[in-house]
Amino acid sequence: WEKYFYFTFLMSIVWIAIYAYFMVWWAVVIGDFIGIPQAVMGLTFLAAGTSVPDLITSVIVAKQGHGDMAVSSSIGDQLGKVLGVTGVQVVTSSMSPWACPSLGFLVASHSDKGNAPCCDGDDATC
């Protein structure tokens, strides 16, 4: 089995990517059918769906008598997600011409710069 380690690791990443793609696609289709906006589907159902495996593993570990391990896993996982997303956002916003440093997030693309929500008329990028 040891000689198949790299192949099985690569295939597990491929399967995760495939299932993640279909999970997002199905969420969009179901949201469109029910009438829920895609942003709401992404921020609620998909976010909850990615936390369910952490919940299940925390419950299993807690039932085995390792409550401290379950709590630290949950806190560490959520903290890692927040710090990871914040770090990616900071790096990408500093590279984007549509960055809005005063608000701290990326501004959606607009046809002309005057429509950017962070523009107050005094900013050189507006």
C-alpha positions in Angstrom: 0.0 0.0 0.0 2.8 2.4 0.7 3.8 2.6 -2.9 0.4 3.9 -3.8 0.5 6.8 -1.3 1.1 9.6 -3.7 -1.5 8.3 -6.2 -4.2 7.9 -3.5 -3.4 11.3 -2.0 -3.7 12.9 -5.4 -7.0 11.1 -6.2 -8.5 12.2 -2.9 -7.8 15.8 -3.8 -9.4 15.2 -7.2 -12.5 13.7 -5.6 -12.8 16.6 -3.1 -12.5 19.1 -6.0 -15.2 17.2 -8.0 -17.6 17.0 -5.1 -17.0 20.6 -4.1 -17.8 21.7 -7.7 -21.0 19.7 -7.7 -22.0 20.9 -4.2 -21.8 24.5 -5.3 -23.6 23.8 -8.6 -26.4 22.0 -6.8 -26.7 24.8 -4.3 -27.1 27.3 -7.1 -29.6 25.2 -8.9 -31.7 24.5 -5.8 -31.5 28.2 -4.8 -32.6 29.4 -8.2 -35.5 26.9 -8.1 -36.6 28.0 -4.6 -35.9 31.6 -5.2 -33.0 32.1 -2.8 -30.2 34.4 -4.0 -26.9 32.7 -4.7 -25.1 34.9 -2.1 -27.5 33.7 0.6 -27.1 30.1 -0.4 -23.3 30.4 -0.3 -23.2 32.2 3.0 -25.6 29.9 4.8 -26.0 26.5 3.3 -22.6 26.0 1.8 -20.9 27.5 4.9 -22.9 25.2 7.1 -22.1 22.2 4.8 -18.4 22.7 5.2 -18.7 22.8 9.0 -20.7 19.6 9.4 -17.7 17.3 9.0 -15.9 19.2 11.8 -19.0 18.9 14.0 -19.2 15.1 13.4 -15.5 14.6 14.2 -15.8 16.7 17.3 -18.8 14.7 18.5 -16.9 11.4 17.9 -13.9 12.6 19.7 -15.9 14.0 22.6 -17.8 10.6 23.0 -14.4 8.9 23.2 -13.7 11.1 26.3 -11.4 13.7 24.7 -13.6 16.8 25.2 -10.6 19.1 25.2 -9.5 17.8 21.9 -13.0 18.3 20.4 -13.2 21.9 21.6 -9.7 22.8 20.5 -10.4 21.3 17.1 -13.5 23.3 16.6 -12.0 26.6 17.8 -8.8 26.0 15.8 -10.6 25.1 12.6 -12.9 28.2 12.7 -10.0 30.4 13.6 -8.0 29.0 10.8 -10.8 29.6 8.3 -11.3 33.2 9.5 -7.6 34.0 9.4 -7.1 32.3 6.1 -10.0 34.1 4.4 -8.8 37.4 5.9 -5.3 36.8 4.7 -6.3 36.0 1.2 -8.6 39.0 1.1 -5.8 41.4 2.2 -3.4 40.0 -0.3 -5.8 40.1 -3.2 -7.3 43.5 -2.4 -3.9 45.1 -2.4 -3.3 43.7 -6.0 -6.7 44.7 -7.4 -7.3 48.0 -9.1 -10.8 47.8 -7.6 -9.5 47.6 -4.1 -11.2 49.7 -1.5 -8.8 50.0 1.4 -11.0 52.3 3.4 -13.7 49.6 3.6 -11.3 46.6 3.7 -12.8 44.5 0.9 -12.8 44.1 -2.8 -15.4 46.1 -4.7 -17.3 44.3 -7.5 -16.3 45.1 -11.0 -18.1 48.1 -12.5 -18.3 49.4 -16.0 -16.9 52.8 -14.9 -14.9 53.7 -11.8 -17.3 56.3 -10.6 -19.8 53.6 -9.6 -17.5 52.0 -7.0 -19.1 52.3 -3.6 -15.9 53.3 -1.9 -15.4 56.3 -4.2 -16.2 59.6 -2.5 -14.9 61.8 -5.4 -11.6 62.6 -3.7 -10.0 59.3 -4.2 -7.5 59.1 -7.1 -8.7 55.6 -8.1 -12.3 56.8 -8.7 
